[in-house]
Amino acid sequence: MLTLPPAIRVFVSTAPVDMRHSFDRLAALVEGILQQDPFSGHLFVFRNRPGDKVKILFWDRSGFCLIYKRLEQGTFRFPRSFAAQQEIDSATLGLILEGIDLSDAKYQRRYRRAA
């Protein structure tokens, strides 16, 4: 399970991505699709069409890092409301990577400071 500080933002590409893409092409997709800066230090999550592979790209002050996870059985289950949502919190990412289906999960209201 990933343990990330709350300041880290997680952006998810809702469109499937070719898993043959590496650092530079994924960084270009971050700028083009997600409209974010790939050098920000935040996490950028990409998945393939069948949903059994996920790549996570991030910058760690000296270079890009890439986390790649492939499931031997099943698929990563993203919430149905994900079609319009592109940012999730680190706890949700951890649950998705652990194989928990969040489609029927109920989220309790939490305090969030206005920006």
Steps between C-alpha positions, in 0.01 A plus 500: 500500500621847417548747780503850361490841666171688464669774297555257213227523238402202285374554146347216298479482124150371427591401143684168454870533417738274309719338768800503264532874567788589726615809690505766229177399326312474832635843602368638170161342575499669842537837331265424211215301657510591869614861448748468788873555549679160504783655708264595786576189709140383491396152389354435157316171454445329164331168424462281194176416319442157663566657842754245624804733485571835663797736467564784744737777395654759733798734522728467806728807463769315302303306241177326408393186685262244361301247701349220293253247637352207308228280643518128438122469538220754489506870427548824685154628596460872465177662626224549242502874564860504375396605150496867602733485799873529438639564848482258790662491842789272589281277718269424205801418282628261765165322519480468121852355483410251774211372289210647692191577292390853591193516276261449792711672766345785695727786587446688824518875484835636618619849571690663215644844522391731220780590261 
